[in-house]
Amino acid sequence: MTNLSPSDTAASDTAAPTPDALADFPRHAPATDIPFQLLAPDGTAPNPDALPDPQIRLSLYRHMRRIRHFDERGWVLYRTGRLGVFPPFKGMEGSQVGTAAALTSDDWLFPTYRDTGAALTLGLPIARTLAYWRTSPHGWHMPENLKVLPFYIPIATQYPHAVGAALAEQRKGTKNVAMAYIGDGGSSEGDFHEALNFAGALNAPCIFILQNNGWAISVPTRTQTRAVNLARRADGYGIPGVRVDGNDVLATYQVTVEAVARARAGQGPTLIETVTYRIAAHTVADDPTRYRTDADTAGWAEKDPITRLRLHLLAEGILTEESDAALLKEIAEEFEAALNEADTYPEPEPAEILDHVFAEPTPQLVAQRAEILREVGE
């Protein structure tokens, strides 16, 4: 198997659609509410000619395996006191990889607290990510060569911020875009609607990812809205909306690549609803059995995005059992090396909590820092 780096899959890896080809965008917005799909849950492809290059398929698989390993190890680290409260994303790998892999390191990424996988896909180092979820200052700021914002905890506030970043790139004359994530519950927040209207009115090169994972903490989607196709909310703001099977990484990647190409060509924003499912708890400290039943989760394990693509790759000869085992070994070794690095970071000092609030500290922060230092006797 060819070793691929975490950032190998990007929009530049495949021929981007030309502006003329995007004239009828979105081509994947069916009259029904059935999400667009390229791979069936059993890994078969009804239309093989529509699939991306084998190397891209393999790279997307590697990304999903890599972030699934992070998610699984995150649970173990939390239970052994080596990681803070962490929002797992198992089952959503297709949605996060399929969208983030369509970007380059010159683009902006605005993740929610559950989008660790998307940030890792774009290139956020594992050690720094672990530091973030340990509440260590070493994870409070992002690498200078990567336009990833810290994980947003408030709901939907990142959407207007992403529009601002997209408009800044537009005014600078670049082809860079901004991508922001949200959950289905966040689509009921005012920031969601304001951002879509803002982006549509000003033709911002922004891609809005709405991950419909079935739950807003303990509230099912069917309770918080009567809407079935959340992508249709884009219609109210005059922008395209696409509904895709978020557990089909190839379909998700395809529609996102087209939306990114459209934004780079000056044709404005797109809303992409990825239909997926939050298999695990809201956070590692949550007990989902208190609010959902086995009937709620029935059938979703069989739609696992990693299993789906793995079956396809094995059937096509792009992956073998041996190369898959080698890949998993490589990923595990990478994670353990990053964990060892994170373990070397010193414990934070109390006053460091103020160091990354503003580039230049305000008079209030200076006074607060002095007060903290007096209290701890430094």
C-alpha positions as CSV (number, residue, x, y, z in Angstrom):
1,M,0.0,0.0,0.0
2,T,1.3,3.5,-0.8
3,N,1.7,5.6,2.3
4,L,-0.3,8.8,2.1
5,S,0.1,11.8,4.4
6,P,-2.9,13.2,6.2
7,S,-3.2,16.0,3.7
8,D,-2.6,14.1,0.5
9,T,-6.3,14.2,-0.4
10,A,-7.4,17.7,-1.3
11,A,-9.4,19.4,-4.0
12,S,-6.3,19.8,-6.1
13,D,-5.9,16.0,-6.3
14,T,-8.7,15.6,-8.8
15,A,-9.8,17.7,-11.7
16,A,-12.0,20.4,-10.4
17,P,-15.2,21.0,-12.3
18,T,-15.1,23.9,-14.7
19,P,-17.4,26.9,-14.3
20,D,-19.4,25.7,-17.3
21,A,-19.8,22.3,-15.7
22,L,-21.2,23.9,-12.6
23,A,-23.9,25.8,-14.4
24,D,-26.5,23.2,-13.4
25,F,-25.2,22.8,-9.8
26,P,-26.4,21.2,-7.6
27,R,-26.8,18.2,-9.8
28,H,-27.2,16.0,-6.7
29,A,-30.3,17.7,-5.3
30,P,-33.0,15.2,-6.1
31,A,-36.7,16.0,-6.2
32,T,-37.1,13.6,-3.3
33,D,-35.5,13.8,0.1
34,I,-33.3,10.7,-0.6
35,P,-29.7,11.7,0.0
36,F,-27.2,11.4,-2.9
37,Q,-25.2,8.2,-2.8
38,L,-22.4,6.6,-4.7
39,L,-21.7,3.5,-2.6
40,A,-24.4,1.2,-1.1
41,P,-23.9,0.0,2.5
42,D,-22.6,-3.3,1.1
43,G,-19.8,-1.4,-0.8
44,T,-21.2,-1.9,-4.2
45,A,-21.3,1.0,-6.7
46,P,-24.3,1.2,-9.1
47,N,-22.3,3.7,-11.3
48,P,-18.6,2.9,-11.1
49,D,-17.7,5.6,-13.7
50,A,-18.8,8.2,-11.2
51,L,-16.2,7.2,-8.6
52,P,-13.0,9.2,-7.9
53,D,-9.6,7.9,-8.8
54,P,-8.5,4.7,-6.8
55,Q,-5.7,6.6,-5.1
56,I,-8.2,9.2,-3.8
57,R,-10.5,6.4,-2.6
58,L,-7.6,4.8,-0.7
59,S,-6.5,8.1,0.8
60,L,-10.1,8.8,2.0
61,Y,-10.1,5.4,3.6
62,R,-6.8,6.1,5.3
63,H,-8.2,9.4,6.7
64,M,-11.2,7.6,8.1
65,R,-9.2,4.8,9.7
66,R,-6.9,7.4,11.2
67,I,-9.6,9.5,12.9
68,R,-11.5,6.4,14.0
69,H,-8.3,5.3,15.8
70,F,-8.1,8.7,17.5
71,D,-11.7,8.5,18.6
72,E,-11.3,5.0,20.0
73,R,-8.1,5.9,21.8
74,G,-9.8,9.0,23.1
75,W,-12.2,6.9,25.1
76,V,-9.4,4.9,26.7
77,L,-7.4,8.0,27.6
78,Y,-10.4,9.6,29.2
79,R,-11.2,6.6,31.3
80,T,-7.6,6.4,32.5
81,G,-7.5,10.1,33.4
82,R,-5.2,11.1,30.5
83,L,-7.8,13.2,28.5
84,G,-10.5,15.6,29.4
85,V,-14.2,15.4,28.4
86,F,-14.2,14.5,24.7
87,P,-17.0,14.5,22.2
88,P,-16.7,11.3,20.2
89,F,-17.6,11.2,16.5
90,K,-17.7,7.4,15.7
91,G,-19.9,6.8,12.7
92,M,-19.4,10.3,11.3
93,E,-16.0,9.7,9.7
94,G,-17.5,9.7,6.2
95,S,-19.1,13.1,6.8
96,Q,-16.0,14.7,8.3
97,V,-13.3,13.2,6.0
98,G,-15.4,13.6,2.8
99,T,-15.9,17.4,3.4
100,A,-12.5,18.4,4.9
101,A,-10.5,16.4,2.3
102,A,-11.9,18.7,-0.4
103,L,-10.0,21.7,1.1
104,T,-6.3,22.7,0.9
105,S,-4.2,24.2,3.7
106,D,-4.9,27.6,2.2
107,D,-8.6,27.3,3.1
108,W,-10.3,28.0,6.4
109,L,-11.9,25.4,8.6
110,F,-14.4,26.3,11.4
111,P,-15.1,23.2,13.4
112,T,-17.6,22.5,16.1
113,Y,-16.5,20.6,19.2
114,R,-17.4,17.3,17.5
115,D,-15.3,17.9,14.4
116,T,-11.9,16.7,15.6
117,G,-11.8,14.3,12.7
118,A,-12.2,17.1,10.2
119,A,-9.4,19.1,11.7
120,L,-7.1,16.1,11.8
121,T,-8.0,15.4,8.1
122,L,-6.9,18.9,7.1
123,G,-3.6,18.5,9.0
124,L,-4.0,19.5,12.6
125,P,-1.2,17.6,14.5
126,I,-2.4,14.8,16.7
127,A,-0.2,15.9,19.7
128,R,-1.7,19.4,19.6
129,T,-5.2,18.0,19.3
130,L,-4.6,15.8,22.4
131,A,-3.3,18.9,24.2
132,Y,-6.5,20.8,23.4
133,W,-8.7,18.1,24.9
134,R,-6.4,18.0,27.9
135,T,-7.0,21.8,28.3
136,S,-3.3,22.4,27.9
137,P,-2.0,25.7,26.5
138,H,-0.1,23.7,23.9
139,G,-3.5,23.1,22.3
140,W,-5.0,26.5,22.6
141,H,-3.6,27.9,19.4
142,M,-3.4,26.5,15.9
143,P,-0.3,26.0,13.8
144,E,0.6,29.1,11.8
145,N,0.5,27.2,8.5
146,L,-3.0,25.9,9.0
147,K,-6.2,28.0,9.0
148,V,-8.1,25.9,11.5
149,L,-10.0,27.7,14.2
150,P,-10.2,26.3,17.8
151,F,-13.1,23.9,18.3
152,Y,-16.3,25.9,18.8
153,I,-18.3,25.1,21.9
154,P,-21.2,27.6,21.4
155,I,-23.7,26.5,18.9
156,A,-23.7,28.0,15.4
157,T,-21.5,31.0,16.2
158,Q,-18.9,29.7,13.8
159,Y,-21.2,30.2,10.8
160,P,-21.1,34.0,10.6
161,H,-17.3,33.9,11.5
162,A,-16.7,31.7,8.4
163,V,-18.6,34.1,6.2
164,G,-16.3,36.9,7.4
165,A,-13.2,34.9,6.6
166,A,-14.6,34.0,3.2
167,L,-15.3,37.6,2.4
168,A,-11.8,38.6,3.5
169,E,-10.3,36.1,1.1
170,Q,-12.7,37.4,-1.6
171,R,-11.6,41.0,-1.1
172,K,-7.9,40.0,-1.1
173,G,-8.5,38.4,-4.5
174,T,-7.6,34.9,-3.6
175,K,-9.4,31.7,-4.6
176,N,-9.4,30.4,-1.0
177,V,-12.7,29.4,0.6
178,A,-14.0,28.9,4.2
179,M,-15.8,25.8,5.4
180,A,-17.9,25.8,8.6
181,Y,-19.6,22.9,10.4
182,I,-22.8,22.7,12.4
183,G,-25.1,20.0,13.7
184,D,-28.8,19.5,12.9
185,G,-29.7,21.3,16.2
186,G,-27.6,24.3,15.2
187,S,-29.7,24.8,12.1
188,S,-32.4,26.1,14.4
189,E,-30.1,28.8,15.8
190,G,-30.3,32.4,14.6
191,D,-26.7,32.5,13.6
192,F,-27.3,29.7,11.1
193,H,-30.0,31.8,9.2
194,E,-28.1,35.1,9.5
195,A,-24.9,33.5,8.1
196,L,-26.7,31.9,5.1
197,N,-28.4,35.2,4.3
198,F,-25.2,37.1,4.8
199,A,-23.2,34.7,2.5
200,G,-25.9,34.6,-0.2
201,A,-26.3,38.3,-0.4
202,L,-22.6,39.0,-0.7
203,N,-21.7,35.9,-2.7
204,A,-19.2,34.7,-0.2
205,P,-17.0,31.7,-1.1
206,C,-18.2,29.7,1.9
207,I,-19.3,26.1,2.2
208,F,-21.7,25.3,5.0
209,I,-21.6,21.7,6.3
210,L,-24.8,20.7,8.2
211,Q,-24.1,17.3,9.8
212,N,-27.5,15.8,10.5
213,N,-26.4,13.2,13.0
214,G,-29.9,12.6,14.4
215,W,-29.4,14.3,17.8
216,A,-29.0,17.7,19.4
217,I,-27.6,16.3,22.7
218,S,-30.7,14.4,23.9
219,V,-33.2,15.9,21.5
220,P,-33.9,13.9,18.3
221,T,-34.1,15.8,15.0
222,R,-37.7,14.8,14.6
223,T,-38.5,16.6,17.8
224,Q,-36.7,19.9,17.2
225,T,-38.1,20.4,13.6
226,R,-40.8,19.0,11.3
227,A,-38.4,19.6,8.4
228,V,-37.1,16.4,6.8
229,N,-34.7,17.8,4.2
230,L,-32.6,20.4,6.1
231,A,-30.7,21.2,2.9
232,R,-33.9,22.9,1.6
233,R,-33.4,25.7,4.1
234,A,-30.9,27.0,1.6
235,D,-33.7,27.9,-0.7
236,G,-34.8,30.7,1.5
237,Y,-31.5,32.5,1.0
238,G,-31.1,31.9,-2.7
239,I,-28.2,29.5,-2.4
240,P,-27.8,25.9,-3.5
241,G,-28.6,23.1,-1.0
242,V,-27.4,19.5,-1.4
243,R,-28.4,16.5,0.7
244,V,-25.9,13.7,0.7
245,D,-25.4,10.3,2.4
246,G,-22.8,11.3,5.0
247,N,-21.9,7.7,5.6
248,D,-20.8,7.5,2.0
249,V,-17.5,9.2,2.0
250,L,-17.2,9.1,-1.8
251,A,-20.5,10.8,-2.4
252,T,-19.8,13.4,0.3
253,Y,-16.4,14.1,-1.2
254,Q,-17.8,14.5,-4.7
255,V,-20.5,17.0,-3.8
256,T,-18.0,19.0,-1.6
257,V,-15.4,19.1,-4.3
258,E,-18.0,20.5,-6.6
259,A,-19.2,23.1,-4.0
260,V,-15.6,24.2,-3.3
261,A,-14.9,24.5,-7.1
262,R,-18.0,26.6,-7.4
263,A,-16.9,28.9,-4.6
264,R,-13.4,29.3,-6.1
265,A,-15.0,30.2,-9.4
266,G,-16.9,33.1,-7.8
267,Q,-20.3,31.4,-7.8
268,G,-20.9,31.8,-4.1
269,P,-21.9,29.6,-1.1
270,T,-23.4,26.2,-0.8
271,L,-25.2,24.4,2.1
272,I,-24.4,20.6,2.3
273,E,-26.5,18.4,4.6
274,T,-24.6,15.2,5.4
275,V,-27.1,12.6,6.7
276,T,-25.2,10.5,9.2
277,Y,-25.6,9.3,12.8
278,R,-24.0,9.8,16.2
279,I,-23.4,6.2,17.1
280,A,-21.7,7.1,20.5
281,A,-22.6,9.4,23.3
282,H,-22.8,13.1,23.2
283,T,-19.6,13.2,25.1
284,V,-17.6,10.5,26.9
285,A,-19.3,11.7,30.1
286,D,-22.8,11.2,28.7
287,D,-25.1,8.2,29.0
288,P,-27.3,8.0,25.8
289,T,-29.3,5.1,27.2
290,R,-31.2,7.7,29.3
291,Y,-32.7,9.3,26.2
292,R,-32.6,6.9,23.2
293,T,-33.6,3.3,22.7
294,D,-32.2,0.4,20.7
295,A,-34.9,1.1,18.1
296,D,-33.4,4.6,17.6
297,T,-30.0,3.3,16.7
298,A,-31.1,0.1,14.9
299,G,-29.5,-0.3,11.5
300,W,-26.9,2.4,11.8
301,A,-24.0,0.1,12.6
302,E,-24.6,-1.7,9.3
303,K,-24.2,1.7,7.5
304,D,-20.7,2.3,9.0
305,P,-18.8,4.5,6.6
306,I,-15.5,2.7,7.1
307,T,-16.9,-0.8,6.6
308,R,-18.7,0.4,3.5
309,L,-15.6,1.8,1.8
310,R,-13.4,-1.1,3.0
311,L,-15.7,-3.6,1.4
312,H,-15.6,-1.7,-1.8
313,L,-11.8,-1.3,-1.8
314,L,-11.3,-5.0,-1.1
315,A,-13.7,-6.0,-3.9
316,E,-11.9,-3.7,-6.3
317,G,-8.4,-4.9,-5.4
318,I,-7.4,-1.4,-4.3
319,L,-6.9,-2.8,-0.7
320,T,-5.9,-6.2,0.6
321,E,-6.2,-7.7,4.0
322,E,-2.4,-7.5,4.3
323,S,-2.2,-3.8,3.3
324,D,-5.1,-3.0,5.5
325,A,-3.3,-4.6,8.5
326,A,-0.2,-2.6,7.6
327,L,-2.1,0.6,7.5
328,L,-3.7,0.0,10.9
329,K,-0.2,-0.7,12.4
330,E,1.1,2.5,10.8
331,I,-1.8,4.5,12.2
332,A,-1.4,3.1,15.7
333,E,2.3,3.8,15.7
334,E,1.7,7.4,14.6
335,F,-0.8,8.0,17.4
336,E,1.4,6.5,20.1
337,A,4.3,8.7,19.0
338,A,2.0,11.8,19.1
339,L,0.8,10.7,22.5
340,N,4.3,10.4,23.8
341,E,5.0,13.9,22.5
342,A,1.9,15.3,24.2
343,D,3.0,13.7,27.4
344,T,6.2,15.8,27.4
345,Y,4.3,19.1,27.4
346,P,4.6,20.7,30.9
347,E,1.6,21.3,33.1
348,P,0.0,24.7,32.5
349,E,0.6,27.6,34.9
350,P,-2.6,29.4,36.2
351,A,-1.8,32.7,34.5
352,E,-1.4,31.0,31.1
353,I,-5.2,30.9,30.8
354,L,-5.0,34.5,29.7
355,D,-2.2,34.2,27.2
356,H,-4.2,33.3,24.1
357,V,-7.2,35.6,24.5
358,F,-5.9,38.5,22.4
359,A,-2.7,39.0,20.4
360,E,-2.0,42.1,22.5
361,P,-3.4,41.9,26.1
362,T,-5.9,44.5,27.1
363,P,-5.4,46.5,30.3
364,Q,-8.0,44.3,32.0
365,L,-6.1,41.1,31.1
366,V,-2.8,42.6,32.3
367,A,-4.5,43.4,35.7
368,Q,-6.1,40.0,35.9
369,R,-2.7,38.3,35.1
370,A,-1.1,40.3,37.9
371,E,-3.8,39.3,40.3
372,I,-3.5,35.6,39.5
373,L,0.3,35.8,40.0
374,R,-0.2,37.4,43.4
375,E,-2.7,34.7,44.4
376,V,-0.4,31.8,43.5
377,G,2.6,33.5,45.0
378,E,4.7,34.0,41.9
